[in-house]
Amino acid sequence: MTYHTEMTKRSFPGAGFRKKSDGSVSVELLLILPLLLWALTATVVFFEGFRARYQTQMAAQTVADIMSRETSMFTANYVEGMNQVFDFLAGANYPTRIRVSSVIWDSANNRNRLQWSYGSRGMTALPANTFHLLQSGQIDTLRAAFGNDDSFTFAASDAQMPVESLPSQIPPILPGESLIVIETFALWSPFADVGVGQLRFNPVVAVRPRFSPWVNFEGVSPIFPESSYEIAWAPSQQQQQADAIADTADQVQAGMIGAIMNGSVNLSSYDFSSGADGWSNMSVTYDAELGAIAGPFDSSSYGTPPSYTLDVAPGTNLIQTTFDLIVFDNWDGRTPGASRPMGDAIQIFANGDPINFDWFDESAAGQYLHSRSAQAVYGQTVYQLEMKLATANLNIAGNQNYDDQIWQVTIYAYNPPPSLTLSFSSTSLEAADNESFGIDNFFVNEITNGAAIAFASMAVENGGFDAITRYPSFDGCPDFNLSAPRFTVTNENLKPSVMSFVAQASGTNNLRNCAETAAFWGSTLANPNFIINFDNNGRTGAGNRLMIEASDGNNGLTCDTLLLVRDPNGQYWHNDDTDPRASLYNPQLRMNAAKGNYHVWVGYMPQGPAARSTSR
């Protein structure tokens, strides 16, 4: 048998490819490849540059917030430490510096003035005449103060120069106070040359010290801020309305009411000797000294107040009501032994809405001696109340162991509604023979050619009310013209005691949605919780501070509240934690003790107490 063996040659893929010499190379790829590589590199460089700029800005804000909480003297070691904090927050792998300056206002030259300045890591501090040179355009003169080096280092003058717009970046400074200006510097270099050169990032942040009017620097002789000067700003619509109300009220109360009264009609007058027609829930008592008086009214007036209703004639601009308010016996003021939580107070209502909230005390001493004032706005009607103590040395009725008081009250209703009902209520819980009030010599005048006050508010009454003061609640941005209880207190009243009372924290509006409070967190109502009419007794220097604080009795863990205050200069203050580093979570504000009205909102933080207790 014969076997045939056959062997065949097999070809492999690629074997022929190695021998081929024909083909082409893409010229387009060779042309576009450098541009693609540049674009890729440039994208990374631009991203890194923008990220560095953003991180330095955020780090500057955080450092400024930390420094604004300080109350003790700044030191070189402290600022150097803040530079390290800045590096950490910015994630900086490039040279950085911080320059901190305290700035006050020079009213004589109408410009800012340095109290002190310090630069970290050897950076030159701002010269004393910095603001003069910037505002007069002498930039080269200022640059020369930082040397002649032109390298891209912090030895160079350009690297240390403040931004030319520095004066415009500093907001108005209040009398007796300062601003801390934090300049942060970063010298950033790209890792590749893509047409973007070396850059200096220079975020600037100006903050007000939170808990003191100003903070000095170690080893620097203090330059005290001026205690008073004029602050100019464009008034808001709210401020214009407040000015219009005040101007009209000043005219009426300064004696011009005589000219207005030429066309007035006396609608009613009551000495109550002939009863009390037109009144509801009214009782009349005869006193040998005063004659007939309405009252006395006890704690039942809280729910069923005596009231008087007036039908207002068309075209009436102003209603003027005057009467004597008689306060009988042992009232306990704002710290009562037997009353509702808000203390022993008398309230007057217009068509069911409160005009005032005034405490009374049997001693008629201290803050209880002050004349009272109040303002309330409902719809287009503006109410103003003035109350002055006539005498506190009477013993008319009730408990003979306590003196009685007579207060003279005047109420103005501008742009009155067609029907006006005034009612009178007490928050007392005691019997008529221990705490009560009465009314005497009640007069009402209708004025048909009085000054009208135009009022418009973006706030909307929401149907709710404050359970403590019974004032209605409004939704919207904070509006200091809206109705709120008003308390009169002086610097002497607060030394050595404090003024304390119960308040209801609430809020429906995010402060960040409003132009004047956009820098603050939290929510408040549109209307203030209360207004402090404060007299500083002429004391406005360093160390004379007005402190306002709120406490939930549980270090801020039960009710996560905030304080928003508008001071007499129109400046808003905000705080939600006294000092979180010391685990003090109730809000507290310490402000320069300027004379005037402090509008106070007690709001809440959006995270709530549960979030606070778990995150801290």
Disulfide bonds with the S-S distance in Angstrom:
Cys477-Cys514 2.04
